[in-house]
């Protein structure tokens, strides 16, 4: 099957802090030791975001742990990494980001056909009462599931 992929990291905080409007798949430019760390699952997407700079999309604040056997070839774990998207997609996302309150956040990183991919999403921030509402709805759904099992 072509659509098989292995999820390496998920940004669970993004689902809590943002309303997800639309998502896109993007490639990511990594060095040799970084891809080895990604395959080992040493990635943290928490508090990361994407921005457009000089017509290119960059992923900021993603922590990819240094590869243990990488010694001098290891790079800064928090360096900015280029996302590989078509120009048309970058321009469209850039236009949407300029709307009020929208941002681009990575939702998950995965390996697809042995290549690292990132699912980025156009998101709108939740307010505190929205977060509380989501938590109470999730708890109510959990209680209903428990009641149905008995």
C-alpha positions in Angstrom: 0.0 0.0 0.0 1.4 3.5 -0.8 -0.3 5.3 2.0 1.6 3.4 4.8 3.4 5.7 7.2 5.0 5.5 10.6 4.1 8.4 13.0 7.2 9.6 14.7 5.8 12.5 16.8 2.5 14.1 17.4 1.8 17.7 18.7 -1.1 16.9 21.1 -0.9 20.4 22.6 -1.9 21.9 19.2 -5.2 20.0 19.3 -5.9 21.5 22.7 -4.8 25.1 22.0 -6.1 25.6 18.4 -9.1 25.1 16.2 -7.7 23.2 13.1 -9.0 24.7 9.9 -7.1 22.8 7.2 -4.0 20.7 7.0 -1.3 20.1 4.4 1.5 17.6 4.0 5.0 19.0 3.6 8.5 17.5 3.2 11.2 18.7 5.5 14.9 19.3 4.7 17.1 17.4 7.2 20.7 16.6 7.6 22.0 13.0 7.8 22.2 12.7 11.6 18.8 14.4 12.0 17.0 11.9 9.8 18.5 9.1 11.9 17.2 10.7 15.1 13.8 11.1 13.4 13.7 7.4 12.6 14.6 6.7 16.2 11.6 8.9 17.3 13.7 11.6 19.1 11.4 14.5 18.0 9.4 17.0 20.0 6.9 19.2 18.2 5.6 21.0 21.3 5.6 24.9 21.0 6.7 24.7 17.4 5.3 26.7 14.5 6.0 27.5 10.8 6.5 30.9 9.2 7.2 32.3 5.8 10.5 34.1 5.4 11.9 35.3 2.0 9.3 33.3 0.1 10.1 30.0 1.9 8.4 28.1 4.7 10.5 27.5 7.8 9.7 25.2 10.7 10.8 26.9 14.0 11.4 25.5 17.5 11.2 21.8 16.7 13.5 19.8 18.9 15.3 16.9 17.1 17.7 15.3 19.6 21.3 14.9 18.5 22.1 11.4 17.1 24.2 9.5 19.6 26.8 8.3 17.1 26.8 11.5 15.1 29.6 13.3 17.0 30.8 16.3 15.0 28.1 16.0 12.3 25.3 16.8 14.8 23.7 20.2 14.4 21.8 22.5 16.8 18.6 20.6 17.9 16.4 23.7 17.7 17.7 25.1 14.3 15.1 26.3 11.7 14.3 23.7 9.1 13.0 24.4 5.6 9.7 22.9 4.7 9.3 21.7 1.1 6.1 23.0 -0.4 5.0 24.2 -3.8 5.2 28.0 -4.4 1.4 28.1 -4.9 0.8 26.4 -1.5 3.2 28.8 0.3 1.6 31.9 -1.2 -1.9 30.6 -0.3 -0.9 29.8 3.3 0.9 33.1 3.6 -2.3 34.9 2.5 -4.4 33.0 5.0 -1.9 33.7 7.9 -2.3 37.4 7.3 -5.9 37.1 8.3 -6.7 37.8 12.0 -5.5 35.1 14.4 -4.3 32.4 12.1 -1.0 30.6 12.5 0.7 27.5 11.0 1.4 24.7 13.4 2.9 21.2 12.8 0.5 18.5 14.0 2.6 15.4 13.4 5.8 14.2 11.9 5.9 10.8 10.1 7.9 8.7 7.7 6.3 8.0 4.4 8.2 5.9 1.8 11.3 6.4 4.0 11.0 10.2 3.8 10.3 12.5 6.7 7.0 14.5 6.2 5.3 17.0 8.5 1.6 17.6 8.6 1.1 21.3 9.1 -2.2 22.9 9.8 -3.7 26.4 9.5 -5.0 27.0 13.0 -7.0 29.6 14.9 -6.2 30.0 18.6 -8.7 28.9 21.2 -9.7 31.1 24.1 -9.7 29.8 27.7 -13.5 29.1 27.7 -13.2 27.1 24.5 -10.5 24.9 26.1 -12.7 24.3 29.2 -15.7 23.5 26.9 -13.6 20.9 25.0 -12.4 19.3 28.2 -15.9 19.0 29.6 -17.2 17.6 26.3 -14.4 15.0 26.3 -15.1 14.0 29.9 -18.9 13.7 29.2 -18.2 11.5 26.2 -15.9 9.3 28.4 -18.6 8.9 31.0 -21.2 7.9 28.3 -18.7 5.3 27.0 -18.2 3.9 30.5 -22.0 3.7 30.9 -22.4 1.8 27.7 -19.7 -0.7 28.5 -21.5 -1.8 31.8 
